[in-house]
């Protein structure tokens, strides 16, 4: 893991998930020093939180889609807090 890693808050879901998979792999192998393991764990926790937030955001957008009488997407309903 480098010190120039991108900000988690700017990552897409896919970027965060890919890095989270790498972090988990490194931790599972157990081939990193204790201090690095702690940093990896903290980074992993941030990545997990980002993935969960992006999933929740997507779920809210899907839930806000309104359908017309034929069941076709017509528009969206405003979702509180977005």
PDB file of N, CA, C and O in Angstrom, chain B, residues numbered from 101:
ATOM      1  N   UNK B 101       0.855  -1.179   0.000  1.00  0.00           N
ATOM      2  CA  UNK B 101       0.000   0.000   0.000  1.00  0.00           C
ATOM      3  C   UNK B 101       0.889   1.226   0.000  1.00  0.00           C
ATOM      4  O   UNK B 101       1.838   1.302   0.780  1.00  0.00           O
ATOM      5  N   UNK B 102       0.602   2.171  -0.847  1.00  0.00           N
ATOM      6  CA  UNK B 102       1.434   3.360  -0.932  1.00  0.00           C
ATOM      7  C   UNK B 102       0.791   4.524  -0.204  1.00  0.00           C
ATOM      8  O   UNK B 102      -0.410   4.529   0.065  1.00  0.00           O
ATOM      9  N   UNK B 103       1.621   5.514   0.110  1.00  0.00           N
ATOM     10  CA  UNK B 103       1.116   6.706   0.789  1.00  0.00           C
ATOM     11  C   UNK B 103       0.362   7.614  -0.177  1.00  0.00           C
ATOM     12  O   UNK B 103      -0.298   8.561   0.250  1.00  0.00           O
ATOM     13  N   UNK B 104       0.455   7.330  -1.486  1.00  0.00           N
ATOM     14  CA  UNK B 104      -0.212   8.151  -2.479  1.00  0.00           C
ATOM     15  C   UNK B 104      -1.514   7.511  -2.949  1.00  0.00           C
ATOM     16  O   UNK B 104      -2.008   7.824  -4.033  1.00  0.00           O
ATOM     17  N   UNK B 105      -2.066   6.620  -2.139  1.00  0.00           N
ATOM     18  CA  UNK B 105      -3.329   5.964  -2.491  1.00  0.00           C
ATOM     19  C   UNK B 105      -4.416   7.024  -2.638  1.00  0.00           C
ATOM     20  O   UNK B 105      -4.440   8.003  -1.893  1.00  0.00           O
ATOM     21  N   UNK B 106      -5.319   6.826  -3.606  1.00  0.00           N
ATOM     22  CA  UNK B 106      -6.386   7.822  -3.825  1.00  0.00           C
ATOM     23  C   UNK B 106      -7.313   7.931  -2.618  1.00  0.00           C
ATOM     24  O   UNK B 106      -7.456   6.997  -1.829  1.00  0.00           O
ATOM     25  N   UNK B 107      -7.924   9.078  -2.502  1.00  0.00           N
ATOM     26  CA  UNK B 107      -8.870   9.315  -1.421  1.00  0.00           C
ATOM     27  C   UNK B 107     -10.074   8.387  -1.582  1.00  0.00           C
ATOM     28  O   UNK B 107     -10.660   8.302  -2.661  1.00  0.00           O
ATOM     29  N   UNK B 108     -10.429   7.711  -0.527  1.00  0.00           N
ATOM     30  CA  UNK B 108     -11.558   6.786  -0.560  1.00  0.00           C
ATOM     31  C   UNK B 108     -12.837   7.521  -0.917  1.00  0.00           C
ATOM     32  O   UNK B 108     -13.677   6.978  -1.633  1.00  0.00           O
ATOM     33  N   UNK B 109     -13.000   8.725  -0.441  1.00  0.00           N
ATOM     34  CA  UNK B 109     -14.234   9.483  -0.679  1.00  0.00           C
ATOM     35  C   UNK B 109     -14.430   9.852  -2.148  1.00  0.00           C
ATOM     36  O   UNK B 109     -15.534  10.225  -2.544  1.00  0.00           O
ATOM     37  N   UNK B 110     -13.384   9.755  -2.956  1.00  0.00           N
ATOM     38  CA  UNK B 110     -13.481  10.082  -4.373  1.00  0.00           C
ATOM     39  C   UNK B 110     -13.604   8.842  -5.254  1.00  0.00           C
ATOM     40  O   UNK B 110     -13.750   8.961  -6.470  1.00  0.00           O
ATOM     41  N   UNK B 111     -13.547   7.665  -4.657  1.00  0.00           N
ATOM     42  CA  UNK B 111     -13.573   6.425  -5.433  1.00  0.00           C
ATOM     43  C   UNK B 111     -14.983   6.051  -5.865  1.00  0.00           C
ATOM     44  O   UNK B 111     -15.970   6.332  -5.185  1.00  0.00           O
ATOM     45  N   UNK B 112     -15.033   5.405  -7.024  1.00  0.00           N
ATOM     46  CA  UNK B 112     -16.291   4.804  -7.449  1.00  0.00           C
ATOM     47  C   UNK B 112     -16.473   3.523  -6.643  1.00  0.00           C
ATOM     48  O   UNK B 112     -15.553   3.066  -5.963  1.00  0.00           O
ATOM     49  N   UNK B 113     -17.659   2.956  -6.729  1.00  0.00           N
ATOM     50  CA  UNK B 113     -17.909   1.682  -6.055  1.00  0.00           C
ATOM     51  C   UNK B 113     -16.917   0.628  -6.543  1.00  0.00           C
ATOM     52  O   UNK B 113     -16.342  -0.110  -5.742  1.00  0.00           O
ATOM     53  N   UNK B 114     -16.722   0.563  -7.850  1.00  0.00           N
ATOM     54  CA  UNK B 114     -15.860  -0.449  -8.431  1.00  0.00           C
ATOM     55  C   UNK B 114     -14.412  -0.295  -7.982  1.00  0.00           C
ATOM     56  O   UNK B 114     -13.740  -1.287  -7.701  1.00  0.00           O
ATOM     57  N   UNK B 115     -13.928   0.944  -7.914  1.00  0.00           N
ATOM     58  CA  UNK B 115     -12.562   1.186  -7.463  1.00  0.00           C
ATOM     59  C   UNK B 115     -12.391   0.769  -6.003  1.00  0.00           C
ATOM     60  O   UNK B 115     -11.414   0.113  -5.643  1.00  0.00           O
ATOM     61  N   UNK B 116     -13.351   1.159  -5.174  1.00  0.00           N
ATOM     62  CA  UNK B 116     -13.276   0.826  -3.754  1.00  0.00           C
ATOM     63  C   UNK B 116     -13.346  -0.684  -3.540  1.00  0.00           C
ATOM     64  O   UNK B 116     -12.619  -1.227  -2.709  1.00  0.00           O
ATOM     65  N   UNK B 117     -14.213  -1.359  -4.283  1.00  0.00           N
ATOM     66  CA  UNK B 117     -14.340  -2.805  -4.141  1.00  0.00           C
ATOM     67  C   UNK B 117     -13.062  -3.515  -4.576  1.00  0.00           C
ATOM     68  O   UNK B 117     -12.617  -4.452  -3.913  1.00  0.00           O
ATOM     69  N   UNK B 118     -12.471  -3.076  -5.683  1.00  0.00           N
ATOM     70  CA  UNK B 118     -11.237  -3.695  -6.170  1.00  0.00           C
ATOM     71  C   UNK B 118     -10.114  -3.543  -5.148  1.00  0.00           C
ATOM     72  O   UNK B 118      -9.382  -4.495  -4.877  1.00  0.00           O
ATOM     73  N   UNK B 119      -9.982  -2.355  -4.588  1.00  0.00           N
ATOM     74  CA  UNK B 119      -8.921  -2.158  -3.593  1.00  0.00           C
ATOM     75  C   UNK B 119      -9.226  -2.935  -2.323  1.00  0.00           C
ATOM     76  O   UNK B 119      -8.318  -3.486  -1.700  1.00  0.00           O
ATOM     77  N   UNK B 120     -10.487  -2.985  -1.934  1.00  0.00           N
ATOM     78  CA  UNK B 120     -10.865  -3.746  -0.745  1.00  0.00           C
ATOM     79  C   UNK B 120     -10.487  -5.218  -0.919  1.00  0.00           C
ATOM     80  O   UNK B 120     -10.002  -5.847   0.021  1.00  0.00           O
ATOM     81  N   UNK B 121     -10.705  -5.764  -2.103  1.00  0.00           N
ATOM     82  CA  UNK B 121     -10.324  -7.150  -2.365  1.00  0.00           C
ATOM     83  C   UNK B 121      -8.819  -7.343  -2.227  1.00  0.00           C
ATOM     84  O   UNK B 121      -8.368  -8.362  -1.703  1.00  0.00           O
ATOM     85  N   UNK B 122      -8.038  -6.369  -2.695  1.00  0.00           N
ATOM     86  CA  UNK B 122      -6.582  -6.440  -2.565  1.00  0.00           C
ATOM     87  C   UNK B 122      -6.170  -6.393  -1.097  1.00  0.00           C
ATOM     88  O   UNK B 122      -5.305  -7.156  -0.666  1.00  0.00           O
ATOM     89  N   UNK B 123      -6.784  -5.504  -0.338  1.00  0.00           N
ATOM     90  CA  UNK B 123      -6.477  -5.354   1.084  1.00  0.00           C
ATOM     91  C   UNK B 123      -6.774  -6.659   1.824  1.00  0.00           C
ATOM     92  O   UNK B 123      -5.960  -7.135   2.615  1.00  0.00           O
ATOM     93  N   UNK B 124      -7.941  -7.225   1.560  1.00  0.00           N
ATOM     94  CA  UNK B 124      -8.326  -8.478   2.219  1.00  0.00           C
ATOM     95  C   UNK B 124      -7.336  -9.584   1.863  1.00  0.00           C
ATOM     96  O   UNK B 124      -6.938 -10.368   2.724  1.00  0.00           O
ATOM     97  N   UNK B 125      -6.941  -9.645   0.596  1.00  0.00           N
ATOM     98  CA  UNK B 125      -5.972 -10.649   0.171  1.00  0.00           C
ATOM     99  C   UNK B 125      -4.651 -10.524   0.910  1.00  0.00           C
ATOM    100  O   UNK B 125      -4.086 -11.525   1.352  1.00  0.00           O
ATOM    101  N   UNK B 126      -4.156  -9.302   1.047  1.00  0.00           N
ATOM    102  CA  UNK B 126      -2.902  -9.074   1.763  1.00  0.00           C
ATOM    103  C   UNK B 126      -3.032  -9.478   3.228  1.00  0.00           C
ATOM    104  O   UNK B 126      -2.137 -10.115   3.785  1.00  0.00           O
ATOM    105  N   UNK B 127      -4.141  -9.108   3.846  1.00  0.00           N
ATOM    106  CA  UNK B 127      -4.339  -9.449   5.255  1.00  0.00           C
ATOM    107  C   UNK B 127      -4.477 -10.954   5.447  1.00  0.00           C
ATOM    108  O   UNK B 127      -3.976 -11.500   6.430  1.00  0.00           O
ATOM    109  N   UNK B 128      -5.148 -11.627   4.520  1.00  0.00           N
ATOM    110  CA  UNK B 128      -5.318 -13.077   4.631  1.00  0.00           C
ATOM    111  C   UNK B 128      -3.994 -13.815   4.478  1.00  0.00           C
ATOM    112  O   UNK B 128      -3.761 -14.824   5.142  1.00  0.00           O
ATOM    113  N   UNK B 129      -3.122 -13.308   3.596  1.00  0.00           N
ATOM    114  CA  UNK B 129      -1.814 -13.946   3.410  1.00  0.00           C
ATOM    115  C   UNK B 129      -0.952 -13.808   4.662  1.00  0.00           C
ATOM    116  O   UNK B 129      -0.135 -14.678   4.966  1.00  0.00           O
ATOM    117  N   UNK B 130      -1.143 -12.715   5.376  1.00  0.00           N
ATOM    118  CA  UNK B 130      -0.387 -12.505   6.609  1.00  0.00           C
ATOM    119  C   UNK B 130       1.084 -12.235   6.391  1.00  0.00           C
ATOM    120  O   UNK B 130       1.898 -12.482   7.281  1.00  0.00           O
ATOM    121  N   UNK B 131       1.440 -11.730   5.221  1.00  0.00           N
ATOM    122  CA  UNK B 131       2.851 -11.496   4.915  1.00  0.00           C
ATOM    123  C   UNK B 131       3.270 -10.033   5.057  1.00  0.00           C
ATOM    124  O   UNK B 131       4.250  -9.600   4.449  1.00  0.00           O
ATOM    125  N   UNK B 132       2.526  -9.277   5.860  1.00  0.00           N
ATOM    126  CA  UNK B 132       2.878  -7.878   6.100  1.00  0.00           C
ATOM    127  C   UNK B 132       3.148  -7.681   7.592  1.00  0.00           C
ATOM    128  O   UNK B 132       2.614  -8.395   8.440  1.00  0.00           O
ATOM    129  N   UNK B 133       3.983  -6.703   7.880  1.00  0.00           N
ATOM    130  CA  UNK B 133       4.335  -6.399   9.265  1.00  0.00           C
ATOM    131  C   UNK B 133       3.104  -5.924  10.038  1.00  0.00           C
ATOM    132  O   UNK B 133       2.122  -5.481   9.442  1.00  0.00           O
ATOM    133  N   UNK B 134       3.162  -6.017  11.341  1.00  0.00           N
ATOM    134  CA  UNK B 134       2.035  -5.657  12.200  1.00  0.00           C
ATOM    135  C   UNK B 134       1.549  -4.236  11.946  1.00  0.00           C
ATOM    136  O   UNK B 134       0.349  -4.019  11.776  1.00  0.00           O
ATOM    137  N   UNK B 135       2.455  -3.269  11.915  1.00  0.00           N
ATOM    138  CA  UNK B 135       2.049  -1.871  11.691  1.00  0.00           C
ATOM    139  C   UNK B 135       1.373  -1.714  10.334  1.00  0.00           C
ATOM    140  O   UNK B 135       0.379  -0.999  10.215  1.00  0.00           O
ATOM    141  N   UNK B 136       1.908  -2.380   9.310  1.00  0.00           N
ATOM    142  CA  UNK B 136       1.295  -2.311   7.983  1.00  0.00           C
ATOM    143  C   UNK B 136      -0.057  -2.999   7.977  1.00  0.00           C
ATOM    144  O   UNK B 136      -0.974  -2.559   7.283  1.00  0.00           O
ATOM    145  N   UNK B 137      -0.191  -4.066   8.737  1.00  0.00           N
ATOM    146  CA  UNK B 137      -1.474  -4.764   8.842  1.00  0.00           C
ATOM    147  C   UNK B 137      -2.534  -3.846   9.444  1.00  0.00           C
ATOM    148  O   UNK B 137      -3.682  -3.832   9.000  1.00  0.00           O
ATOM    149  N   UNK B 138      -2.141  -3.090  10.445  1.00  0.00           N
ATOM    150  CA  UNK B 138      -3.072  -2.158  11.080  1.00  0.00           C
ATOM    151  C   UNK B 138      -3.509  -1.087  10.073  1.00  0.00           C
ATOM    152  O   UNK B 138      -4.692  -0.760   9.981  1.00  0.00           O
ATOM    153  N   UNK B 139      -2.544  -0.545   9.319  1.00  0.00           N
ATOM    154  CA  UNK B 139      -2.879   0.460   8.305  1.00  0.00           C
ATOM    155  C   UNK B 139      -3.781  -0.136   7.232  1.00  0.00           C
ATOM    156  O   UNK B 139      -4.732   0.508   6.790  1.00  0.00           O
ATOM    157  N   UNK B 140      -3.485  -1.368   6.812  1.00  0.00           N
ATOM    158  CA  UNK B 140      -4.324  -2.031   5.814  1.00  0.00           C
ATOM    159  C   UNK B 140      -5.731  -2.243   6.339  1.00  0.00           C
ATOM    160  O   UNK B 140      -6.706  -2.025   5.620  1.00  0.00           O
ATOM    161  N   UNK B 141      -5.839  -2.668   7.590  1.00  0.00           N
ATOM    162  CA  UNK B 141      -7.157  -2.893   8.190  1.00  0.00           C
ATOM    163  C   UNK B 141      -7.961  -1.592   8.222  1.00  0.00           C
ATOM    164  O   UNK B 141      -9.148  -1.582   7.894  1.00  0.00           O
ATOM    165  N   UNK B 142      -7.311  -0.499   8.618  1.00  0.00           N
ATOM    166  CA  UNK B 142      -7.987   0.795   8.666  1.00  0.00           C
ATOM    167  C   UNK B 142      -8.428   1.233   7.273  1.00  0.00           C
ATOM    168  O   UNK B 142      -9.530   1.753   7.101  1.00  0.00           O
ATOM    169  N   UNK B 143      -7.564   1.022   6.281  1.00  0.00           N
ATOM    170  CA  UNK B 143      -7.912   1.370   4.898  1.00  0.00           C
ATOM    171  C   UNK B 143      -9.094   0.500   4.441  1.00  0.00           C
ATOM    172  O   UNK B 143     -10.023   0.984   3.796  1.00  0.00           O
ATOM    173  N   UNK B 144      -9.039  -0.771   4.783  1.00  0.00           N
ATOM    174  CA  UNK B 144     -10.124  -1.683   4.428  1.00  0.00           C
ATOM    175  C   UNK B 144     -11.448  -1.263   5.033  1.00  0.00           C
ATOM    176  O   UNK B 144     -12.490  -1.358   4.385  1.00  0.00           O
ATOM    177  N   UNK B 145     -11.413  -0.799   6.270  1.00  0.00           N
ATOM    178  CA  UNK B 145     -12.639  -0.340   6.936  1.00  0.00           C
ATOM    179  C   UNK B 145     -13.215   0.878   6.210  1.00  0.00           C
ATOM    180  O   UNK B 145     -14.431   0.989   6.050  1.00  0.00           O
ATOM    181  N   UNK B 146     -12.340   1.794   5.770  1.00  0.00           N
ATOM    182  CA  UNK B 146     -12.796   2.961   5.011  1.00  0.00           C
ATOM    183  C   UNK B 146     -13.406   2.539   3.678  1.00  0.00           C
ATOM    184  O   UNK B 146     -14.446   3.052   3.266  1.00  0.00           O
ATOM    185  N   UNK B 147     -12.740   1.594   3.010  1.00  0.00           N
ATOM    186  CA  UNK B 147     -13.222   1.117   1.718  1.00  0.00           C
ATOM    187  C   UNK B 147     -14.570   0.428   1.860  1.00  0.00           C
ATOM    188  O   UNK B 147     -15.460   0.623   1.032  1.00  0.00           O
ATOM    189  N   UNK B 148     -14.723  -0.371   2.897  1.00  0.00           N
ATOM    190  CA  UNK B 148     -15.989  -1.067   3.155  1.00  0.00           C
ATOM    191  C   UNK B 148     -17.112  -0.050   3.372  1.00  0.00           C
ATOM    192  O   UNK B 148     -18.212  -0.200   2.841  1.00  0.00           O
ATOM    193  N   UNK B 149     -16.820   0.970   4.149  1.00  0.00           N
ATOM    194  CA  UNK B 149     -17.814   2.016   4.412  1.00  0.00           C
ATOM    195  C   UNK B 149     -18.206   2.725   3.114  1.00  0.00           C
ATOM    196  O   UNK B 149     -19.381   3.027   2.907  1.00  0.00           O
ATOM    197  N   UNK B 150     -17.232   2.991   2.241  1.00  0.00           N
ATOM    198  CA  UNK B 150     -17.503   3.652   0.960  1.00  0.00           C
ATOM    199  C   UNK B 150     -18.395   2.766   0.084  1.00  0.00           C
ATOM    200  O   UNK B 150     -19.357   3.244  -0.517  1.00  0.00           O
ATOM    201  N   UNK B 151     -18.068   1.478   0.019  1.00  0.00           N
ATOM    202  CA  UNK B 151     -18.870   0.550  -0.781  1.00  0.00           C
ATOM    203  C   UNK B 151     -20.308   0.492  -0.266  1.00  0.00           C
ATOM    204  O   UNK B 151     -21.255   0.515  -1.053  1.00  0.00           O
ATOM    205  N   UNK B 152     -20.467   0.418   1.040  1.00  0.00           N
ATOM    206  CA  UNK B 152     -21.809   0.373   1.618  1.00  0.00           C
ATOM    207  C   UNK B 152     -22.590   1.646   1.306  1.00  0.00           C
ATOM    208  O   UNK B 152     -23.783   1.588   1.006  1.00  0.00           O
ATOM    209  N   UNK B 153     -21.920   2.797   1.377  1.00  0.00           N
ATOM    210  CA  UNK B 153     -22.582   4.069   1.094  1.00  0.00           C
ATOM    211  C   UNK B 153     -23.008   4.152  -0.370  1.00  0.00           C
ATOM    212  O   UNK B 153     -24.113   4.602  -0.671  1.00  0.00           O
ATOM    213  N   UNK B 154     -22.133   3.719  -1.283  1.00  0.00           N
ATOM    214  CA  UNK B 154     -22.466   3.756  -2.700  1.00  0.00           C
ATOM    215  C   UNK B 154     -23.610   2.788  -3.015  1.00  0.00           C
ATOM    216  O   UNK B 154     -24.466   3.104  -3.842  1.00  0.00           O
ATOM    217  N   UNK B 155     -23.639   1.625  -2.377  1.00  0.00           N
ATOM    218  CA  UNK B 155     -24.735   0.683  -2.580  1.00  0.00           C
ATOM    219  C   UNK B 155     -26.051   1.262  -2.076  1.00  0.00           C
ATOM    220  O   UNK B 155     -27.083   1.135  -2.734  1.00  0.00           O
ATOM    221  N   UNK B 156     -26.014   1.895  -0.913  1.00  0.00           N
ATOM    222  CA  UNK B 156     -27.229   2.498  -0.355  1.00  0.00           C
ATOM    223  C   UNK B 156     -27.738   3.605  -1.276  1.00  0.00           C
ATOM    224  O   UNK B 156     -28.941   3.729  -1.507  1.00  0.00           O
ATOM    225  N   UNK B 157     -26.820   4.398  -1.792  1.00  0.00           N
ATOM    226  CA  UNK B 157     -27.176   5.467  -2.721  1.00  0.00           C
ATOM    227  C   UNK B 157     -27.850   4.886  -3.970  1.00  0.00           C
ATOM    228  O   UNK B 157     -28.859   5.416  -4.436  1.00  0.00           O
ATOM    229  N   UNK B 158     -27.303   3.817  -4.500  1.00  0.00           N
ATOM    230  CA  UNK B 158     -27.883   3.179  -5.688  1.00  0.00           C
ATOM    231  C   UNK B 158     -29.256   2.597  -5.372  1.00  0.00           C
ATOM    232  O   UNK B 158     -30.181   2.725  -6.175  1.00  0.00           O
ATOM    233  N   UNK B 159     -29.399   1.961  -4.218  1.00  0.00           N
ATOM    234  CA  UNK B 159     -30.688   1.395  -3.822  1.00  0.00           C
ATOM    235  C   UNK B 159     -31.747   2.481  -3.699  1.00  0.00           C
ATOM    236  O   UNK B 159     -32.893   2.276  -4.099  1.00  0.00           O
ATOM    237  N   UNK B 160     -31.375   3.633  -3.150  1.00  0.00           N
ATOM    238  CA  UNK B 160     -32.319   4.733  -3.004  1.00  0.00           C
ATOM    239  C   UNK B 160     -32.735   5.287  -4.365  1.00  0.00           C
ATOM    240  O   UNK B 160     -33.891   5.659  -4.564  1.00  0.00           O
ATOM    241  N   UNK B 161     -31.794   5.338  -5.290  1.00  0.00           N
ATOM    242  CA  UNK B 161     -32.125   5.822  -6.634  1.00  0.00           C
ATOM    243  C   UNK B 161     -33.082   4.859  -7.317  1.00  0.00           C
ATOM    244  O   UNK B 161     -34.040   5.286  -7.961  1.00  0.00           O
ATOM    245  N   UNK B 162     -32.831   3.567  -7.184  1.00  0.00           N
ATOM    246  CA  UNK B 162     -33.713   2.574  -7.795  1.00  0.00           C
ATOM    247  C   UNK B 162     -35.100   2.644  -7.155  1.00  0.00           C
ATOM    248  O   UNK B 162     -36.109   2.571  -7.856  1.00  0.00           O
ATOM    249  N   UNK B 163     -35.153   2.783  -5.851  1.00  0.00           N
ATOM    250  CA  UNK B 163     -36.425   2.849  -5.142  1.00  0.00           C
ATOM    251  C   UNK B 163     -37.216   4.092  -5.534  1.00  0.00           C
ATOM    252  O   UNK B 163     -38.441   4.104  -5.417  1.00  0.00           O
ATOM    253  N   UNK B 164     -36.535   5.135  -5.998  1.00  0.00           N
ATOM    254  CA  UNK B 164     -37.203   6.389  -6.328  1.00  0.00           C
ATOM    255  C   UNK B 164     -37.757   6.407  -7.746  1.00  0.00           C
ATOM    256  O   UNK B 164     -38.463   7.345  -8.114  1.00  0.00           O
ATOM    257  N   UNK B 165     -37.455   5.393  -8.548  1.00  0.00           N
ATOM    258  CA  UNK B 165     -37.959   5.362  -9.922  1.00  0.00           C
ATOM    259  C   UNK B 165     -39.462   5.131  -9.901  1.00  0.00           C
ATOM    260  O   UNK B 165     -39.952   4.210  -9.248  1.00  0.00           O
ATOM    261  N   UNK B 166     -40.183   5.976 -10.619  1.00  0.00           N
ATOM    262  CA  UNK B 166     -41.634   5.809 -10.714  1.00  0.00           C
ATOM    263  C   UNK B 166     -41.970   5.163 -12.045  1.00  0.00           C
ATOM    264  O   UNK B 166     -41.268   5.360 -13.036  1.00  0.00           O
ATOM    265  N   UNK B 167     -43.036   4.401 -12.062  1.00  0.00           N
ATOM    266  CA  UNK B 167     -43.470   3.708 -13.272  1.00  0.00           C
ATOM    267  C   UNK B 167     -44.802   4.265 -13.750  1.00  0.00           C
ATOM    268  O   UNK B 167     -45.630   4.712 -12.955  1.00  0.00           O
ATOM    269  N   UNK B 168     -44.991   4.230 -15.054  1.00  0.00           N
ATOM    270  CA  UNK B 168     -46.287   4.647 -15.589  1.00  0.00           C
ATOM    271  C   UNK B 168     -47.251   3.460 -15.535  1.00  0.00           C
ATOM    272  O   UNK B 168     -46.895   2.398 -15.024  1.00  0.00           O
ATOM    273  N   UNK B 169     -48.451   3.629 -16.051  1.00  0.00           N
ATOM    274  CA  UNK B 169     -49.471   2.588 -16.000  1.00  0.00           C
ATOM    275  C   UNK B 169     -49.057   1.293 -16.672  1.00  0.00           C
ATOM    276  O   UNK B 169     -49.546   0.224 -16.306  1.00  0.00           O
ATOM    277  N   UNK B 170     -48.156   1.370 -17.660  1.00  0.00           N
ATOM    278  CA  UNK B 170     -47.691   0.180 -18.377  1.00  0.00           C
ATOM    279  C   UNK B 170     -46.471  -0.441 -17.719  1.00  0.00           C
ATOM    280  O   UNK B 170     -45.947  -1.443 -18.205  1.00  0.00           O
ATOM    281  N   UNK B 171     -46.007   0.148 -16.607  1.00  0.00           N
ATOM    282  CA  UNK B 171     -44.843  -0.392 -15.912  1.00  0.00           C
ATOM    283  C   UNK B 171     -43.519   0.092 -16.453  1.00  0.00           C
ATOM    284  O   UNK B 171     -42.472  -0.461 -16.113  1.00  0.00           O
ATOM    285  N   UNK B 172     -43.544   1.115 -17.290  1.00  0.00           N
ATOM    286  CA  UNK B 172     -42.309   1.672 -17.841  1.00  0.00           C
ATOM    287  C   UNK B 172     -41.791   2.793 -16.947  1.00  0.00           C
ATOM    288  O   UNK B 172     -42.582   3.558 -16.394  1.00  0.00           O
ATOM    289  N   UNK B 173     -40.470   2.899 -16.798  1.00  0.00           N
ATOM    290  CA  UNK B 173     -39.910   3.989 -16.002  1.00  0.00           C
ATOM    291  C   UNK B 173     -40.337   5.334 -16.563  1.00  0.00           C
ATOM    292  O   UNK B 173     -40.201   5.593 -17.759  1.00  0.00           O
ATOM    293  N   UNK B 174     -40.846   6.175 -15.702  1.00  0.00           N
ATOM    294  CA  UNK B 174     -41.370   7.459 -16.131  1.00  0.00           C
ATOM    295  C   UNK B 174     -40.515   8.601 -15.590  1.00  0.00           C
ATOM    296  O   UNK B 174     -40.357   9.620 -16.262  1.00  0.00           O
ATOM    297  N   UNK B 175     -39.985   8.454 -14.437  1.00  0.00           N
ATOM    298  CA  UNK B 175     -39.202   9.512 -13.807  1.00  0.00           C
ATOM    299  C   UNK B 175     -38.800   9.054 -12.433  1.00  0.00           C
ATOM    300  O   UNK B 175     -38.883   7.872 -12.100  1.00  0.00           O
ATOM    301  N   UNK B 176     -38.368   9.993 -11.648  1.00  0.00           N
ATOM    302  CA  UNK B 176     -37.979   9.653 -10.293  1.00  0.00           C
ATOM    303  C   UNK B 176     -38.743  10.506  -9.303  1.00  0.00           C
ATOM    304  O   UNK B 176     -39.167  11.624  -9.597  1.00  0.00           O
ATOM    305  N   UNK B 177     -38.900   9.951  -8.143  1.00  0.00           N
ATOM    306  CA  UNK B 177     -39.519  10.652  -7.041  1.00  0.00           C
ATOM    307  C   UNK B 177     -38.385  11.194  -6.171  1.00  0.00           C
ATOM    308  O   UNK B 177     -37.447  10.452  -5.877  1.00  0.00           O
ATOM    309  N   UNK B 178     -38.435  12.442  -5.753  1.00  0.00           N
ATOM    310  CA  UNK B 178     -37.364  12.952  -4.885  1.00  0.00           C
ATOM    311  C   UNK B 178     -37.213  12.095  -3.644  1.00  0.00           C
ATOM    312  O   UNK B 178     -38.197  11.701  -3.016  1.00  0.00           O
ATOM    313  N   UNK B 179     -35.968  11.813  -3.300  1.00  0.00           N
ATOM    314  CA  UNK B 179     -35.676  11.028  -2.113  1.00  0.00           C
ATOM    315  C   UNK B 179     -35.122  11.983  -1.063  1.00  0.00           C
ATOM    316  O   UNK B 179     -34.211  12.763  -1.342  1.00  0.00           O
ATOM    317  N   UNK B 180     -35.672  11.917   0.137  1.00  0.00           N
ATOM    318  CA  UNK B 180     -35.212  12.814   1.189  1.00  0.00           C
ATOM    319  C   UNK B 180     -33.732  12.592   1.452  1.00  0.00           C
ATOM    320  O   UNK B 180     -33.258  11.456   1.469  1.00  0.00           O
ATOM    321  N   UNK B 181     -33.004  13.684   1.657  1.00  0.00           N
ATOM    322  CA  UNK B 181     -31.601  13.603   2.014  1.00  0.00           C
ATOM    323  C   UNK B 181     -30.658  13.487   0.843  1.00  0.00           C
ATOM    324  O   UNK B 181     -29.443  13.460   1.040  1.00  0.00           O
ATOM    325  N   UNK B 182     -31.177  13.416  -0.382  1.00  0.00           N
ATOM    326  CA  UNK B 182     -30.284  13.329  -1.549  1.00  0.00           C
ATOM    327  C   UNK B 182     -30.249  14.633  -2.283  1.00  0.00           C
ATOM    328  O   UNK B 182     -29.554  14.755  -3.292  1.00  0.00           O
TER     329      UNK B 182
END
